[in-house]
């Protein structure tokens, strides 16, 4: 079982060990109702997906749970999430203990899926842009978590010191300018997709907000590039698909982002910037890899995972 917890949507499913998504389901994340309600929604989702079910004539029997959540995460607890406001939530709070559970960081898990099933290079940054922004750091073919497992919080790099407030408590964070949630809110639109469409048509303030978002993203990625020199920056998440597909993502996001990133790197070439090969499934597949790890740690039979 895999559950990918996003700021607006909970994505759940049953994943075979080869990465095939056998069953999927989406539910809204009750973010506005407070952290306890979000925790209850996740644990309820786990409970609902636990019983065996028949899909296309095949009986699927979950054997482990992979749960990917945002914020600061250790295998034992969800330490902090600016998106949900929770602090020090033990992994056990998300499950009744029926199945072994592995808790992990949503973006790092998605980055692991990019390594396993996608097109990430040996030295890469995977940046999904959705309700918030974070990054999965890949160094020499391995995910890098940092001294305490908190590496990759690129969304909270200050791109405009003293700028807009961020839910994390800082000001001027990249996420305050370039996340899907902030882009929509600053432009007075319902979604980032609406902002992209209005900006493409030359509408204000959508065009201004979108330009500022791309510039902020270029600033953050330039800082990362100068420190760690990635071969590839892989952009994923809902914002990379805003407007209905990869072609618009290239026209509205990747094309100006490549130009502005190159302009911020005067003395060296910019790394390749491309859209995730896994799209919005990266997080769910990453959660599936967490579940596979939980099963292996319990000594389970991975040959029958998902069947």
PLY file of the C-alpha trace (Angstrom):
ply
format ascii 1.0
element vertex 307
property float x
property float y
property float z
element edge 306
property int vertex1
property int vertex2
end_header
0.00 0.00 0.00
1.25 3.46 -0.87
-0.06 6.81 0.36
1.38 10.11 -0.83
0.22 13.01 1.34
-0.04 16.32 -0.49
-1.23 19.71 0.62
-4.47 19.43 -1.35
-4.79 15.72 -2.17
-4.13 12.34 -0.55
-3.09 9.86 -3.23
-3.38 6.19 -2.28
-2.91 2.95 -4.11
-1.70 -0.61 -4.27
1.68 -1.04 -5.95
3.36 -4.19 -7.24
7.06 -4.58 -6.53
7.92 -3.75 -10.16
6.25 -0.34 -9.77
2.97 -1.20 -11.49
0.09 0.76 -9.96
-2.62 -1.86 -9.53
-5.21 0.33 -7.84
-5.41 4.03 -7.08
-7.68 6.42 -5.23
-7.60 10.13 -4.41
-9.12 12.03 -1.50
-9.01 15.70 -0.51
-6.57 16.65 2.24
-8.55 18.43 5.03
-5.70 20.89 5.49
-7.87 23.80 6.61
-9.35 21.71 9.45
-6.11 21.44 11.40
-3.36 18.85 11.92
-5.42 16.37 13.94
-7.99 16.15 11.17
-5.26 15.54 8.58
-3.76 12.76 10.71
-7.21 11.17 11.10
-7.79 11.37 7.33
-4.48 9.61 6.64
-5.07 6.86 9.20
-8.60 6.40 7.84
-7.22 6.05 4.32
-4.75 3.39 5.51
-7.57 1.50 7.22
-9.78 1.64 4.13
-7.03 0.30 1.86
-5.96 -2.49 4.23
-8.65 -5.15 3.51
-8.10 -7.37 0.43
-9.91 -6.25 -2.70
-10.45 -7.70 -6.15
-9.36 -5.56 -9.09
-9.83 -6.83 -12.66
-10.42 -10.32 -11.33
-7.23 -10.37 -9.23
-7.27 -10.47 -5.43
-4.95 -7.79 -4.04
-3.83 -8.23 -0.45
-1.66 -5.40 0.97
1.29 -6.61 3.01
2.92 -3.32 4.07
2.32 0.42 4.05
4.54 3.13 2.62
3.55 6.59 3.82
5.19 9.69 2.34
4.52 13.02 4.09
5.89 16.56 3.71
8.08 18.53 6.09
10.80 17.29 8.41
10.54 13.50 8.72
12.43 10.66 10.38
11.55 6.96 10.13
9.98 7.22 13.59
7.98 10.44 13.37
6.73 13.36 11.30
8.76 16.04 13.07
7.29 19.21 11.54
5.17 20.28 8.58
4.62 23.92 7.70
1.80 22.80 5.38
-0.21 21.10 8.14
1.12 22.62 11.35
1.85 19.29 13.01
4.83 18.60 15.26
6.36 15.33 16.50
3.67 12.97 15.21
4.75 9.34 15.80
4.50 6.98 12.84
2.09 4.83 14.87
-0.49 7.65 14.77
-1.07 6.98 11.09
-1.92 3.28 11.40
-3.61 0.72 13.65
-0.58 -1.56 13.40
-2.25 -4.20 11.24
0.50 -3.89 8.60
4.16 -2.87 8.92
4.57 0.80 8.02
7.52 2.82 6.72
7.31 6.60 7.09
9.32 8.81 4.77
9.68 12.27 3.28
7.39 12.80 0.31
9.88 14.48 -1.99
12.82 12.26 -1.09
10.62 9.22 -1.72
9.54 10.65 -5.07
13.20 11.26 -5.88
13.93 7.62 -5.11
11.17 6.66 -7.54
12.76 8.90 -10.18
16.00 6.97 -9.67
14.26 3.60 -9.83
11.75 4.19 -12.62
12.45 7.59 -14.16
15.38 9.36 -15.74
17.28 11.00 -12.88
21.06 11.29 -13.35
23.76 10.27 -10.86
24.00 13.88 -9.69
20.59 15.51 -9.81
18.02 17.58 -8.00
14.40 16.50 -8.15
12.08 19.44 -7.41
8.34 18.81 -7.30
6.39 22.06 -7.21
2.95 21.71 -5.71
1.25 23.18 -2.66
4.80 23.61 -1.34
8.32 23.11 -2.69
11.07 20.75 -1.56
13.89 18.86 -3.23
15.39 15.38 -3.37
19.17 15.55 -3.55
20.91 12.81 -5.56
24.69 12.64 -5.19
26.77 10.02 -7.03
23.65 7.94 -7.65
22.41 7.95 -4.05
19.83 10.03 -2.25
21.39 12.39 0.26
19.40 13.11 3.41
21.90 15.21 5.34
23.15 14.88 8.91
19.67 14.69 10.41
17.68 13.67 7.33
16.52 17.21 6.59
18.41 17.94 3.37
16.50 19.22 0.38
14.38 21.98 1.97
14.97 24.19 -1.05
11.49 25.67 -0.73
12.66 27.49 2.37
15.79 28.98 0.87
15.34 32.78 1.16
15.23 34.22 -2.35
14.04 37.64 -1.16
15.33 38.24 2.40
12.72 40.09 4.41
10.13 39.38 1.73
6.76 37.69 1.91
5.93 35.64 5.02
6.06 31.84 4.68
4.06 29.32 6.75
7.38 27.94 8.02
7.90 31.13 10.04
10.58 32.67 7.83
10.23 35.47 5.27
11.15 35.57 1.61
11.21 31.79 1.07
11.15 30.34 -2.43
7.86 28.59 -1.59
6.25 31.94 -0.73
6.76 33.03 -4.34
6.84 29.91 -6.52
4.69 27.18 -4.96
1.39 26.45 -6.67
-0.52 27.61 -3.60
1.32 30.93 -3.34
1.10 31.61 -7.08
-2.68 31.15 -7.04
-3.16 33.20 -3.87
-0.97 36.11 -4.99
-2.74 36.34 -8.34
-6.19 36.06 -6.79
-7.00 32.90 -8.75
-8.41 29.54 -7.71
-5.45 27.51 -8.97
-1.98 27.87 -10.45
-3.39 26.46 -13.67
-5.71 29.47 -13.89
-2.73 31.78 -13.33
-0.78 30.13 -16.16
-3.69 30.50 -18.57
-4.33 34.14 -17.70
-0.62 34.95 -17.85
-0.36 33.34 -21.30
-3.18 35.62 -22.42
-1.34 38.66 -21.06
-3.67 39.21 -18.11
-2.58 41.10 -14.99
-1.74 40.43 -12.20
-1.32 36.84 -13.36
1.53 37.68 -15.76
3.44 39.58 -13.08
2.96 36.89 -10.43
4.01 34.15 -12.83
7.13 36.06 -13.91
8.07 36.60 -10.26
7.55 32.91 -9.54
9.82 31.81 -12.38
12.49 34.34 -11.34
12.35 33.16 -7.71
12.69 29.56 -8.86
15.68 30.49 -11.01
17.31 32.18 -8.00
16.82 29.13 -5.79
18.06 26.69 -8.42
21.07 28.88 -9.20
22.09 28.74 -5.54
21.72 24.97 -5.51
23.65 24.64 -8.78
26.58 26.71 -7.53
26.85 24.61 -4.37
26.31 21.05 -5.65
26.73 21.18 -9.46
23.94 18.82 -10.58
23.94 17.35 -14.07
20.15 17.51 -14.23
17.35 19.36 -12.47
14.12 17.39 -12.75
10.97 19.45 -12.20
7.84 17.61 -11.13
4.64 18.16 -9.20
1.37 19.75 -10.19
2.84 23.10 -11.27
5.03 21.41 -13.90
1.82 20.24 -15.56
-0.23 23.39 -14.93
-2.42 24.17 -17.86
-2.98 20.64 -19.05
0.23 18.94 -20.08
3.94 18.83 -20.75
3.81 21.13 -23.76
2.39 23.99 -21.73
4.79 23.21 -18.88
7.61 23.71 -21.37
6.17 26.92 -22.81
5.11 28.54 -19.56
7.59 27.17 -17.02
10.61 25.34 -18.38
11.43 27.65 -21.28
11.65 30.88 -19.22
13.14 28.98 -16.27
16.03 27.70 -18.40
16.67 31.21 -19.72
16.61 32.85 -16.30
18.67 30.13 -14.65
21.36 30.51 -17.34
21.37 34.28 -16.77
22.02 33.70 -13.05
25.05 31.52 -13.82
27.28 33.94 -15.72
30.58 32.04 -15.50
29.35 28.45 -15.92
26.77 26.58 -18.01
23.41 25.80 -16.48
22.47 22.17 -15.85
19.83 20.51 -17.97
16.30 21.26 -16.73
13.57 18.80 -17.66
10.14 17.61 -16.60
9.78 14.46 -14.49
9.26 11.28 -16.52
6.88 10.02 -13.81
4.71 13.12 -13.58
2.27 13.20 -10.68
2.80 9.47 -10.00
6.33 10.01 -8.64
5.15 10.50 -5.06
2.85 7.47 -5.10
5.57 5.25 -6.58
8.02 6.57 -3.99
5.59 5.68 -1.21
5.37 2.22 -2.76
9.14 1.85 -2.44
8.79 2.77 1.25
6.20 0.01 1.64
8.50 -2.48 -0.05
11.26 -1.49 2.38
8.90 -1.99 5.34
8.06 -5.47 4.10
11.70 -6.41 3.64
12.57 -5.17 7.12
9.82 -7.42 8.49
11.22 -10.38 6.55
8.14 -10.54 4.30
7.86 -12.30 0.96
8.36 -9.57 -1.63
7.59 -12.01 -4.43
3.90 -11.74 -3.56
3.70 -8.03 -2.89
0.46 -6.67 -4.29
-0.85 -10.06 -5.43
0 1
1 2
2 3
3 4
4 5
5 6
6 7
7 8
8 9
9 10
10 11
11 12
12 13
13 14
14 15
15 16
16 17
17 18
18 19
19 20
20 21
21 22
22 23
23 24
24 25
25 26
26 27
27 28
28 29
29 30
30 31
31 32
32 33
33 34
34 35
35 36
36 37
37 38
38 39
39 40
40 41
41 42
42 43
43 44
44 45
45 46
46 47
47 48
48 49
49 50
50 51
51 52
52 53
53 54
54 55
55 56
56 57
57 58
58 59
59 60
60 61
61 62
62 63
63 64
64 65
65 66
66 67
67 68
68 69
69 70
70 71
71 72
72 73
73 74
74 75
75 76
76 77
77 78
78 79
79 80
80 81
81 82
82 83
83 84
84 85
85 86
86 87
87 88
88 89
89 90
90 91
91 92
92 93
93 94
94 95
95 96
96 97
97 98
98 99
99 100
100 101
101 102
102 103
103 104
104 105
105 106
106 107
107 108
108 109
109 110
110 111
111 112
112 113
113 114
114 115
115 116
116 117
117 118
118 119
119 120
120 121
121 122
122 123
123 124
124 125
125 126
126 127
127 128
128 129
129 130
130 131
131 132
132 133
133 134
134 135
135 136
136 137
137 138
138 139
139 140
140 141
141 142
142 143
143 144
144 145
145 146
146 147
147 148
148 149
149 150
150 151
151 152
152 153
153 154
154 155
155 156
156 157
157 158
158 159
159 160
160 161
161 162
162 163
163 164
164 165
165 166
166 167
167 168
168 169
169 170
170 171
171 172
172 173
173 174
174 175
175 176
176 177
177 178
178 179
179 180
180 181
181 182
182 183
183 184
184 185
185 186
186 187
187 188
188 189
189 190
190 191
191 192
192 193
193 194
194 195
195 196
196 197
197 198
198 199
199 200
200 201
201 202
202 203
203 204
204 205
205 206
206 207
207 208
208 209
209 210
210 211
211 212
212 213
213 214
214 215
215 216
216 217
217 218
218 219
219 220
220 221
221 222
222 223
223 224
224 225
225 226
226 227
227 228
228 229
229 230
230 231
231 232
232 233
233 234
234 235
235 236
236 237
237 238
238 239
239 240
240 241
241 242
242 243
243 244
244 245
245 246
246 247
247 248
248 249
249 250
250 251
251 252
252 253
253 254
254 255
255 256
256 257
257 258
258 259
259 260
260 261
261 262
262 263
263 264
264 265
265 266
266 267
267 268
268 269
269 270
270 271
271 272
272 273
273 274
274 275
275 276
276 277
277 278
278 279
279 280
280 281
281 282
282 283
283 284
284 285
285 286
286 287
287 288
288 289
289 290
290 291
291 292
292 293
293 294
294 295
295 296
296 297
297 298
298 299
299 300
300 301
301 302
302 303
303 304
304 305
305 306
